Amino acid sequence: MRAMTRAGDFDIVVDEPETSGGTSSGPQPTDLLLASLSSCFALALAFTARKRGIELPGLTVTATGTYDGPSFSDIVLTVVADTAPDVVERLIPHAQRVCYVTNTLRRRPEITVALG
């Protein structure tokens, strides 16, 4: 169940928990999906804040998915920062516009499997 995947210049170990037949030697694919989402949104928030001269100390974005069979029925992004909540709230729509991962998931791209 363990796989090695390449992302740019980086090797990433991907695995499943032992309870699912894996070796727990790396994050499972769904954890990587949630990590991609939360990290992209955190970077988008930081980018939009910086453009406006706003500091976001302690910025943390957590993605939590609810399983529904072999997929997520919903994903919640929780944003925490040591800044007034209204400041962060005003940045969210701007971050949503520039976050590639949230935009990709929102538009549900067609996925094609091809032999190479």
C-alpha positions in Angstrom: 0.0 0.0 0.0 3.0 2.3 0.3 3.9 4.5 -2.7 6.6 7.1 -3.4 5.4 10.1 -5.4 7.4 13.0 -6.8 6.2 16.6 -6.4 8.5 19.0 -8.1 12.0 18.2 -6.7 10.6 16.4 -3.6 9.9 12.8 -2.9 6.8 12.1 -0.8 6.0 8.9 0.9 2.3 8.1 0.7 0.8 5.2 2.7 -2.3 4.0 4.4 -2.8 3.3 8.1 -1.9 -0.2 9.3 -5.7 -0.8 9.8 -6.2 -0.4 6.1 -3.3 -2.6 5.0 -0.6 0.0 4.9 2.5 0.5 7.0 1.7 4.0 8.4 5.0 5.2 7.0 3.5 8.4 5.5 0.4 10.4 5.2 -2.6 8.8 3.4 -3.7 10.4 0.1 -6.7 12.0 1.7 -4.5 13.6 4.4 -2.4 15.1 1.5 -5.5 16.4 -0.1 -6.5 18.2 3.1 -2.9 19.4 3.6 -2.8 20.8 0.1 -6.0 22.6 0.7 -5.1 24.1 4.0 -1.6 25.1 3.0 -2.7 26.7 -0.2 -5.4 28.7 1.6 -2.9 29.8 4.3 -0.5 31.0 1.6 -3.3 32.8 -0.2 -4.3 34.5 3.0 -0.7 35.6 3.7 -0.4 36.8 0.2 -3.5 38.9 0.2 -2.7 40.3 3.7 0.8 41.3 2.6 -0.6 43.1 -0.4 -2.7 45.2 2.0 0.1 45.8 4.5 -1.6 43.5 7.1 0.3 41.1 9.4 -1.2 37.7 10.3 0.9 36.4 13.2 0.0 33.0 14.3 -1.8 32.1 11.1 -3.1 28.5 11.1 -5.4 27.0 8.6 -6.8 23.5 9.3 -8.8 21.4 6.8 -11.2 18.8 8.2 -13.0 16.5 5.9 -16.1 14.4 6.6 -16.0 11.0 5.0 -19.0 9.8 3.0 -18.1 6.4 1.6 -15.1 6.7 -0.7 -15.1 10.5 -0.8 -15.5 13.6 1.4 -19.1 15.0 1.7 -17.7 18.3 2.9 -14.5 20.0 3.9 -14.3 22.8 6.5 -11.4 25.2 6.6 -10.8 26.7 10.0 -8.7 29.9 10.1 -7.0 31.1 13.3 -4.7 34.1 13.6 -3.5 36.4 16.3 -5.3 39.3 14.6 -8.8 40.7 15.0 -11.3 38.3 13.5 -13.0 41.0 11.4 -9.6 41.7 9.7 -9.1 38.0 8.8 -12.8 37.7 7.7 -12.3 40.6 5.2 -9.3 38.8 3.7 -11.1 35.5 3.1 -12.9 36.4 -0.1 -9.6 37.7 -1.6 -7.8 34.5 -0.6 -10.5 32.4 -2.1 -10.0 34.1 -5.4 -6.3 33.3 -5.6 -6.1 29.8 -3.9 -5.6 27.3 -6.7 -6.6 24.3 -4.7 -9.9 25.7 -3.4 -10.7 27.0 -6.9 -9.9 23.6 -8.4 -12.0 21.7 -5.9 -14.9 24.1 -6.2 -15.1 23.7 -10.0 -14.8 19.9 -9.8 -12.5 19.3 -12.8 -13.0 16.4 -15.1 -10.4 13.7 -14.2 -9.2 11.4 -17.1 -7.2 8.3 -16.5 -4.9 7.5 -19.4 -2.3 4.8 -20.0 1.1 6.1 -20.8 
